[in-house]
């Protein structure tokens, strides 16, 4: 086998490992961990499919009787999701399939990037370990833009490295510029990519980086596209922050010291590295960051790490914001594993087998840790919505508006397959809940759908009695109750 064909097989193996890891739960409903963002994404994608809308018109259907422009990130992922929706009858499962495919491509690009940086053996080990790190295991197949943004970011680094080669080829320059636009457009926080991109440029061009026209042109062109999208999308209904004030409201920098220690001692150690992986990371980081003092790797790790506390409270409360740390950590872990394997192989024969077994156990500890740490994230919730579509079809027409008692605006309406409004009713006083129910009815809600929990759990309670006094439920399966509009009259 020639070296080039061997690399192809190793790259394919790394991508295959990713597909294998992310096969779990591909057809599962979207009601596992971080359900609200997954359902938001699927709801917009379903509108793309049903209404045959173009890319630049993402619409939400959980804010009243009409679809409205969604103030959301660049909707490439949701648009493609919607286009695939009817194929093979897979429907919402296409979201997970798309994310799993993006993760496999990320592993592929990582192999080729690591091969350029660290050599073929470390490239395969790093790209393989990437797919087994806890955050990637779970968020690499969730129905949200994270996997696609990570693919864009890694591909941007790979293509930019090629764009800096002798002769400065334009093809990789265009690809890198597009990938930066895609990554930052999908997730605005991926603007951190300019730190490792600057590290790559400095390593190759030195002080000439400051006056390099192609570098400045790539950055300005990619960010002009992102700015244009956010300027347009900010006219829509809030889904994610698109205005400066909305971004500032989620930061809460006064708790930054706590966020930093939590990031280092918990999230980075447990969800990015794993305990066994931390040992591999130590040896790889010592070699690449301290001994080689590689500007690119220092910038990559530093940029990915520091962008999380820069997100303040949002970065603290959303685990997936640490996902950009996973590729760079995987590369350093792959180099660490290669170094330890080489050291173990040099041990005299009587102890060599034990040394190699110890290194193998360190590597195997990574997927074991991931399975134990994030296994519960796959558990399904919101069991009361299992028959929601059936219930809505049984008591209402497709155009009837619903008011739901779900805290996450899109979730119950998505599974009911109806438009309308949603409010967290069970935490209110009975009088407040009844007042809000009446207000939504005046806006056009013909049905109220609630989980039989909280205020709605006790049929003998004051709120339940008030609802039944006006109308018996049109549906009650013990978990979900649907009342007709007369509850407000």
N, C-alpha and C positions, 0 to 999 in steps of 0.2 A: 504494500500500500504506500503510495507516494505521500509526502508530507501534506500536500494540498488536499488530497482526497481524505486523508485522516482528519484534517481540520473540519472538512465538510461533515463527516460522520459525527465528530464530537459536537459540533454546533447543533446538528439535528438531534443528537441525544439530549443536549441541554434543553432544547425546545420541547422535546418529548417528555422530559421530566416535569416541565412546567405544566404541560397539558394533563399529565397524570395527577399531579397535586391538585389542580383546580377542577378536576372532574367531579369532585364531591359536591352534591347538591345543585347540579346545573339545572335540573328541572324543578327545584324546590320553589315554593312561593317566596315572595319578597319580604316576608314578615320575620326574618331573622334579625340579627344585630344590625343597627343603623338602618332600620326599616324605612324611616321617614324620607331619607334622601333617595333611597332606592325606588320607593313608590312615586315620589315626585318625578324622577327621571322616566320611569315607565309610563306615567300619565301623559307627559309631554310627547313621548315617543308614540304612544297610541293615537294621539291627536294627529301627529304627522301622517300616520297610516290611514286613519279614517277620513281625514279631510284633504288628503293629498296636498299638503302645504309644502311650499318650497323651503329650502334650508334656512333662510333668514326670517322665518315666521314661526318661531316656537310659541305654542299657545298652552295656557293652563285652563282647566275646566272645573276648578274647585273654588271659584270666587264669584258665584252668581250664575245667572241664566246664560250668559254668553262667554264664549272663549275669548281670552284676552292675552295680549302680548306678554310673554314671560320675561321678566328682568332676570336673566340667567347668563351663565357663561357661554362661550362660543358653543353652539348646539350641534356640532358635527357628530358627536357620539349619539345623541338622541335622534338626530335626523336619520343616520344610517340604521339605527335600531328600528325606527319606524318603517323604513323601507324594507327591512328584512322580516318584519312582524308576520306577514301572511304566509311566508314561505315554509313549506313542510308542516304547517299547522303548529309551529313551535311558539308563536305568540310572544309572550313576555320572556320566555326562556332565551330568546335571542340576545337579551341584554347580558346575561351571564356568559353566553357563548362568545359574544364580542369581547368582553373583558378578559376571558380566559385566552382568547386568541391574541389579544394585545399583550398579555403577560408572556405568552410563548414567544412572540416576536421580540419582546424586551430581553428575554433570556438569550435569544439569538444574537441581537445586537451587542449585548454585554459580552458574549463570548468573543466576538470579533474585536470589540474595543479592548478587552482584557488581553487578548492575544497580542495586540499591538503594544500594550503597556507592560505586560508581565510575563509573556511567553505562553505557549500552548497549554502546558500542564496546569498552571495557575488559572488560566482562562477557563478551562473546563471545570475545575474545582470551584472557582468563584461563581460562574454562571449556574452551576448545579446547586450550590448552597443558596443562591439567591431565591430559588423557588421554595425553599424550606424554611425561610425566616418568617416568624409568626405574622407580621403585618402583611407580607406578600401572600402568604398562604390564604388568608381570608379576603383581604381587600383586592387581591388579584383576580377575583371573580365576582365581586359585587356589582350591582347594577347602578353604577355611578361613574363619572368621568376619570376616576383616579388611575385606573390601569392604562387608559389611553393617554393621559397626560404623562405618566411615567414613561411610556413608550416614546412619546415625542421628545422628552427630555434626554433619555439615553441615546436615541437616534441622533439628536442634535449634537451631542458630544462626539459621537463616532464620526459623523459627517464633517464636523468642524475640524477635527483632527486631520482628516484627509484633505480638507480644503486648505490647510496650512502647509501641505507638502510642497516640494520643489515644483515650481511652475504654477502654483496656486490655481488648480483646476476650478473652472466655474461650476461644473455639475455638482460636486459636493458642497460648494458655497450656497447654491440655490437650495439644495436639500436641507442643509443646516438651517438656513434662514426660515424656510417653511416649517421645519420641525420646532424651532423656537416659537414661532407664531402659534403653532398648534398647541404646544405644551402650555404656554402662558395664557393663551386664549381659553383653553379648557379649565385651567386652574391658575388664577391670577398670582397665587403665591409662588408659582414656578418661575417667577422673575428672578428667583435666587440663582437660576441657571447662568446668569451673566457673570457670576463669581467664578465657577469652574471654567466657563468659556474664556474668561479673561486669563485664568491660570494657564490654559492651553496656549493662548496667544502669546503670553509673556514667555513661556518656556521656549517657544519656537522663534519669536521675533525680538524678544528683549525690549529695549527702550523704543524700538521702532513701532511697537504696538500702539503707542500714543498717537502716531501720525498715520497709521495704516488706514487708507480710505475704505478698503473692502470691509474691514472690521466695523468701522463706524456705519457704513451703509447697511450691513446686515442687521445690526442692532436697531437702527432707526426704522428700517423697512418692516421688520417683524413687529416692533412695538407700535408702529403706526396702524397696522392692521388690528392689533388688540385694542388700541384706543378707539378706533373707529367702531368696532363692535360694541364696546361698553357704552359709548356715547349713544348709540342707537338703542341698545337693550335697556338703558336706564329709564326709558320712557314707559316701560311695562310695569306689570304687577310684581312686587317683590317675591323672588324665589331665593336668590343669593344676593349679597351686597353688590351694588353697581354704582353707588354714589359714595363720595368721600366720607360723608357723615355716617353712612351705614357701616363703612369699614371701621371708623373710629369707635363706634358704639360697641363693638365686640372685642375690643382689645383689653381693657382693664389692666393697665400696666402697673397699677399699685401693688399687685400681687406677683410681680415679676420674680423676686427672689424665690418664692415658693415654686413657681412654674419651672424655674431653672433646676432646682434640686430634684423636683419630680421627674423632669426630663432625663436627667443624668442617671439617677438611682433607680428609676422604675421603667420608664418607657424605652430608653435606649438599651438598657441592660436586658429587660424582659421581652420586649416586643420587637426590637431590631436585631440584637445580637444573639440572644439566648445565653445561658450561663456557660455552656460548653463552647459556644461560638465566641464568647468574650476572650477565651484563652487564644483561640486561633486569631482573632482580631488583634490581640496584643502583639503577637509575634509579627504579623503582617504589617501593622502600623509602625512598629519599631523599625522594620527594614525600610519601608517605603517613605515614611514621613520623617523619621529621625536620621537614619543613615544616608538615604539617598537625597533627602530634602527636596522631594519632587514637588515643584510649584503647583502642578495641576492637581495632584492628589490632595495636597494641603488645602488648596482652594475649594476643591469638590467637597471634601469632608467638612471644612469650616463653613462654607456657604449653606450646605444642606442642614447642618446642625443649627446654625444661628438664625436661620429663617423661621424656625419653630417658635422660639421665645419672641421673635419679632411679631408673631401673630397673636401674642398675648393670651387672653382667656380663650379665644377661639382655638388656638393651637393646643392649649392645655386640655380642652374638653373634647377634641376630635382626634382620635388616635391616628387616623389616616394622614394627618398632616406630617407625621414622621416617616411616611412612606419614601420620600426622596432620600432618606438616609440608607435605605436598604441596599440599593445597587452599589454604592461606594463601600459600605460595610462588607458586602459580599465579596467585592474585589480584594479587599485587604484580608478578609478571612481566607479566601482562596490562596493568596500568597503565603499566609501564615501556615495553612495546612500543607502546602508544598514544602515549605522550609522544615516543618516538623517531620514530615514523611522522609525527606532527604536525611535529616539528622538521625532518625530512627533506623534508616537503612544502613547507616554507617556504624551502628553499634555492633560490637563483636557478636558472632553467631549465637552463642548460648543465650544472649539476652535480646537479640534482634527481634525475635517473634513477639516477645512481651512488649517491646517498645512500639512496634508497629500496631499491635493490638490496642495499646493505649491511645495512639493517634486515631485509630479507627473508631474507638469509643467516643473520643471527643467529637468527631464528625457525626456519628450516629446520634449523639446527644442533642444535636440541633433539631432534627425532625421530631424527636420524642418530646422535647421541650415545647415545640410549636403545637403538637397535638394536645398536650396537657394544658397549655396556656390559653388557647383560643378555641378549643373544642366546643365550649358552651355557647360560643357566638353563633353557631349554626342552628341552635334550637329555635323552633318556630314559636311565635307569640300570636296574640290576637285571634285566638281560636273562635271567638264569636263571629268572625267574618267568614268562616269556612263556607257557609251557605248564603252569604250576603247577596250574591248575584241572583241566585235562585229566589231568594225572598223578595228582592226588588222587582223581579220579573213577574212574580205571582200577584203583587198588590198594586203595581203602578205601570204607567206607560213610559216608554223611553224618554219622552220629553218632560216628565214630571220632575220638579225640583225637590231636593231633599235637604233637610237640616240634620246634621249628625253631631253626636256628642263626643267626637274623637279629638284629642289634643293636637294631633298632626293633621293639618287641614286636608291633605289629599287622600289619606289612607282609606278611611271608610267609604268615601265617595268613589274611589277607584274600584274597590271590590264590590260595591253596590252597582257600579257601572252607571252612575247618575251624576248630573251636575248639581250644584247647590252651594251650601256653606257648611262650615264645621266650627264648633266651639267646644271648649273643655267644660262641660256642664256639671260633671259629677263632683267637682270641687267647689261649686258655688252653693249659696244658700238656696233652699227651694224657691223662695220668692224671686231671687235674681234669675234662677234658671227658667222659671215660668215666664218672666218678663222677656228674656232673650228669645225663648221659643216663640212667643207671640210676635216679637219684632221681626223675626225671620219669616214667620207666616205672612205678615203684612208685605214683606218683600217678594213673596211668591212661593215660599216653601210649602209644598202640599203634603209632605210626610216628614216625620221625625223618626230617626233611626238611632237607637242607643244600645250600648252594652248594658246588660243587667248587672251593674256593679255600682259601688258608691251610692249616690242618691237613688239610683234606679235598682238597687239590689233587693230592697225589701218591698214586696207587694203591699205590705201594710203601712209603709211609710207615707209621710205627708205628700211628697211629690208624686209618688205612684198613684195615690188616691185621687189627687187633683187631675192627673192625666186621664185616669179611668172614668172619672165623673163626667168628662167631656166626650170621650170616645173609647171604646174598647180597642186594644191593639189589633191591627190588621194582620200582624205576624208576631208570634212569640214562640220560639223554639227552646226557651229556657236560657239562652245565651244572648240572643239578639231580639229586641222588640222594635216594631215599627208601628207608629201611631199615625193616623190620617190627620189632615189639616185641622179638623174640628177640635183638636186639643187646644187651639188658641182662641176659639170662638166662644 
